[in-house]
Amino acid sequence: MKLDILYFAWVRERIGVPRETLETDAETVTDLVQELSARDERHALAFSDLRAIRVAVDQDLSDFSAPLAGAREVAFFPPMTGG
């Protein structure tokens, strides 16, 4: 499947791009993260501590076990703080 991957805040800074499109066979967000981490050092560093990252699948807040079947977009971002 073809997915648009969006990166925000420090995740974007570590990876070096705000978005990318890729073909993947990942079944879950965890599978996608493993695939991305294996690509290069920048991705591996950005995903080294998943407790510090939130994910949305098609703009719905999800967890890393979320299925990707039928998804078009996955976004990774740090936890939001209020104030």
PyMOL commands that set and color helices and strands:
alter all, ss='L'
color gray80, all
select helices_A, chain A and resi 9-15+29-37+41-46+50-52
alter helices_A, ss='H'
color red, helices_A
select strands_A, chain A and resi 2-7+19-23+54-57+60-62+73-77
alter strands_A, ss='S'
color yellow, strands_A
deselect
rebuild
show_as cartoon
